[in-house]
Amino acid sequence: MRIALASYEFKNKDVAFNLRQMERALKAVRGKAELLCFGEAFLQGFDALCWDHKIDLEIALEQNSEPIRSACALSEQYGVDLGFGYIERAGEDLYSSYALIENGRPAHNYRRVSRGWKEYWRTDAHYREGDTVEEFLYRGETVQLALCGDMWDYPERFRTNGLLLWPVYVNFSAEEWKANEADYAAQAALAADRVLLVDSLCRETEPDGVGGAFYFRGGRTVEKLPFGDEGILLVTL
């Protein structure tokens, strides 16, 4: 199986731009990968929320919302399955979630279980975490999915003999990534032997988030992308 990790730029609150980024990457990996993965909260941008519940409800998206249907249609059009993070709305509640689109249809929706996605000292009970961590089968491969701080707060919950997908957004500089890469590889090994980590670029913060994508094996980096430029890491498992 071939999995592509897209370390692409997102823009906060610009869903149309972020969908165009998904389409660019889908075009690039058509015929080269079965699955294309983006980072945490990519669809709306990690810093799209302002922690005012009424405003944030308008930014969050339900699982059957038009932008997610558009992502499904793009995935089907290019014949590549698609994974991406988004801010999910479920009634009045909000989650940091990750959608996996298979054969043009939603196949798996994971809600982050750690609280680091939000400014929890400002938020109320509407900003929630999920309570379910479970493996799923994808194209014959056992897969576990963790979002960013999940693997730092609860690594024991994500142990698997299969593949761990670890989408993040960390807003690191290149120097910070170089200083922390070995720690991320070692942390990943607490849960799985094979781990795919994907981060996004953001040029709206200070400092800029430089993105990144890694294939960790046995607690060591096997393959990675250069920092600072958009790119796609194609991993064959």
C-alpha positions as CSV (number, residue, x, y, z in Angstrom):
1,M,0.0,0.0,0.0
2,R,1.2,3.5,-0.8
3,I,0.3,6.4,1.5
4,A,1.0,10.0,0.6
5,L,1.6,12.6,3.4
6,A,0.8,16.1,2.2
7,S,2.7,18.8,4.1
8,Y,0.8,21.7,2.6
9,E,-0.1,25.2,3.6
10,F,-3.5,26.0,5.1
11,K,-5.2,29.3,5.6
12,N,-7.3,29.9,8.7
13,K,-11.0,30.3,8.1
14,D,-10.5,29.8,4.3
15,V,-12.2,26.5,3.6
16,A,-12.3,27.2,-0.1
17,F,-8.5,27.7,-0.3
18,N,-7.9,24.6,1.8
19,L,-10.1,22.5,-0.4
20,R,-8.1,23.7,-3.4
21,Q,-5.0,22.6,-1.6
22,M,-6.5,19.2,-1.2
23,E,-7.3,19.0,-4.9
24,R,-3.8,20.1,-5.9
25,A,-2.3,17.2,-3.8
26,L,-4.9,14.7,-5.1
27,K,-3.9,15.6,-8.7
28,A,-0.2,15.2,-7.8
29,V,-0.6,11.7,-6.3
30,R,-3.3,10.3,-8.7
31,G,-2.2,6.8,-9.7
32,K,0.7,6.9,-7.2
33,A,-1.0,6.4,-3.9
34,E,-4.1,4.8,-2.4
35,L,-4.4,7.3,0.5
36,L,-3.5,10.9,0.8
37,C,-3.3,12.4,4.4
38,F,-3.3,16.0,5.6
39,G,-2.6,17.3,9.1
40,E,-4.8,18.2,12.1
41,A,-7.7,20.7,11.5
42,F,-6.5,21.3,7.9
43,L,-9.9,22.0,6.5
44,Q,-10.6,25.2,8.5
45,G,-7.1,25.8,9.7
46,F,-5.8,25.1,13.2
47,D,-6.3,28.6,14.5
48,A,-9.7,29.2,12.9
49,L,-11.5,29.3,16.3
50,C,-11.8,32.3,18.6
51,W,-13.3,30.5,21.6
52,D,-16.6,32.4,21.4
53,H,-19.1,29.5,21.1
54,K,-21.6,31.3,18.9
55,I,-19.0,32.4,16.4
56,D,-17.1,29.1,16.5
57,L,-20.3,27.1,15.8
58,E,-20.4,28.9,12.4
59,I,-16.9,27.8,11.6
60,A,-17.2,24.2,12.7
61,L,-18.6,21.7,10.2
62,E,-21.0,18.8,10.5
63,Q,-20.0,15.4,9.1
64,N,-22.5,15.8,6.2
65,S,-21.7,19.4,5.5
66,E,-21.2,20.7,2.0
67,P,-17.4,21.2,2.3
68,I,-16.9,17.6,3.5
69,R,-19.2,16.4,0.7
70,S,-16.9,18.4,-1.7
71,A,-13.9,16.6,-0.2
72,C,-15.6,13.3,-0.8
73,A,-16.3,14.2,-4.4
74,L,-12.7,15.3,-5.0
75,S,-11.5,12.0,-3.5
76,E,-13.8,10.0,-5.8
77,Q,-12.9,12.2,-8.9
78,Y,-9.1,11.5,-8.5
79,G,-9.4,7.9,-7.3
80,V,-7.4,8.5,-4.1
81,D,-8.8,8.0,-0.6
82,L,-8.4,11.1,1.6
83,G,-7.7,11.9,5.3
84,F,-7.9,15.3,6.8
85,G,-8.4,17.1,10.1
86,Y,-11.3,19.4,10.7
87,I,-13.2,21.2,13.4
88,E,-16.4,19.2,13.8
89,R,-19.8,20.4,14.9
90,A,-22.2,17.9,16.4
91,G,-25.3,19.7,17.6
92,E,-24.0,22.4,19.8
93,D,-20.7,20.7,20.6
94,L,-17.3,21.1,18.9
95,Y,-14.5,18.6,18.4
96,S,-11.1,18.4,16.8
97,S,-11.7,15.5,14.5
98,Y,-10.2,13.5,11.6
99,A,-12.1,12.2,8.6
100,L,-11.1,9.3,6.5
101,I,-12.8,9.2,3.1
102,E,-12.7,5.8,1.3
103,N,-14.1,5.2,-2.2
104,G,-15.6,8.7,-2.1
105,R,-17.5,8.2,1.1
106,P,-16.9,8.9,4.8
107,A,-15.5,5.7,6.3
108,H,-14.1,6.7,9.7
109,N,-14.4,9.8,11.9
110,Y,-12.1,10.1,14.9
111,R,-12.4,12.7,17.7
112,R,-9.3,13.8,19.5
113,V,-9.2,12.6,23.1
114,S,-6.6,15.1,24.5
115,R,-7.5,18.7,25.3
116,G,-4.5,20.5,23.8
117,W,-6.4,21.5,20.7
118,K,-8.3,24.2,22.5
119,E,-7.7,27.1,25.0
120,Y,-9.4,25.1,27.7
121,W,-9.0,27.9,30.3
122,R,-11.4,29.9,28.1
123,T,-13.8,27.3,26.8
124,D,-16.9,25.8,28.1
125,A,-18.3,22.3,28.0
126,H,-19.3,22.7,24.3
127,Y,-15.7,22.2,23.3
128,R,-15.3,18.5,23.8
129,E,-13.0,15.6,23.4
130,G,-13.9,12.2,22.1
131,D,-13.9,9.1,24.3
132,T,-13.3,6.3,21.8
133,V,-9.9,5.0,20.6
134,E,-10.1,2.0,18.4
135,E,-8.3,0.3,15.5
136,F,-9.9,0.0,12.1
137,L,-9.2,-2.0,9.0
138,Y,-8.2,-0.1,5.9
139,R,-7.4,-2.0,2.7
140,G,-6.4,-5.0,4.8
141,E,-4.1,-3.0,7.0
142,T,-4.9,-2.5,10.8
143,V,-4.7,1.2,11.4
144,Q,-4.7,3.3,14.6
145,L,-5.3,7.1,14.4
146,A,-4.1,9.7,16.9
147,L,-4.2,13.5,16.7
148,C,-1.2,15.5,17.9
149,G,-1.3,15.7,21.7
150,D,-3.1,12.4,22.0
151,M,0.3,10.6,21.7
152,W,1.9,12.7,24.4
153,D,-1.0,12.5,26.9
154,Y,-2.2,8.9,26.4
155,P,0.3,6.9,24.3
156,E,-0.8,3.7,25.9
157,R,-4.3,4.0,24.4
158,F,-2.9,3.9,20.9
159,R,-0.7,0.8,21.1
160,T,-1.1,-1.3,17.9
161,N,0.7,-4.0,16.0
162,G,-0.6,-2.2,12.9
163,L,0.1,1.2,11.4
164,L,-0.3,4.4,13.4
165,L,-1.4,7.6,11.5
166,W,-0.4,10.7,13.5
167,P,-1.6,14.0,12.0
168,V,-0.5,17.0,13.9
169,Y,-0.2,20.8,13.9
170,V,2.8,21.9,16.0
171,N,3.8,25.3,14.6
172,F,7.5,24.5,14.9
173,S,10.3,26.3,13.2
174,A,12.8,24.2,11.3
175,E,15.2,24.5,14.2
176,E,12.6,23.3,16.7
177,W,11.7,20.4,14.5
178,K,15.4,19.4,14.3
179,A,15.6,19.6,18.1
180,N,12.5,17.6,18.7
181,E,12.4,15.1,15.8
182,A,14.1,12.3,17.8
183,D,11.7,12.8,20.7
184,Y,8.7,12.5,18.4
185,A,10.1,9.3,16.9
186,A,10.7,7.9,20.3
187,Q,7.2,8.8,21.5
188,A,5.7,7.3,18.4
189,A,7.5,4.0,19.2
190,L,5.6,3.8,22.5
191,A,2.5,2.9,20.4
192,A,3.6,1.4,17.2
193,D,6.6,0.2,15.2
194,R,5.4,1.9,12.0
195,V,4.2,5.5,12.3
196,L,3.3,8.2,9.7
197,L,3.3,11.7,11.0
198,V,2.1,14.7,8.9
199,D,2.2,18.4,9.8
200,S,1.0,21.4,7.9
201,L,2.5,24.8,6.9
202,C,1.0,28.0,8.1
203,R,2.3,31.4,7.1
204,E,-0.2,33.4,9.2
205,T,1.6,32.9,12.5
206,E,4.8,34.2,14.1
207,P,7.0,32.2,13.6
208,D,5.6,30.4,10.5
209,G,4.8,26.8,10.9
210,V,7.2,25.0,8.6
211,G,5.3,21.7,8.2
212,G,6.9,18.3,7.9
213,A,6.1,14.7,7.2
214,F,7.9,11.6,8.6
215,Y,7.9,7.9,8.4
216,F,9.1,6.5,11.7
217,R,10.1,2.8,12.1
218,G,11.1,1.3,15.4
219,G,11.6,4.8,17.0
220,R,13.8,6.1,14.2
221,T,13.2,8.3,11.2
222,V,13.2,6.3,7.9
223,E,12.0,9.0,5.5
224,K,11.0,12.7,5.8
225,L,10.4,15.8,3.9
226,P,12.5,19.0,4.0
227,F,11.1,21.7,6.3
228,G,9.6,25.0,5.1
229,D,8.3,24.1,1.6
230,E,5.2,22.3,0.6
231,G,5.7,18.7,-0.3
232,I,4.4,15.2,-0.4
233,L,6.1,12.2,1.2
234,L,5.1,9.0,-0.6
235,V,5.6,6.0,1.7
236,T,5.3,2.4,0.4
237,L,4.3,-0.1,3.2
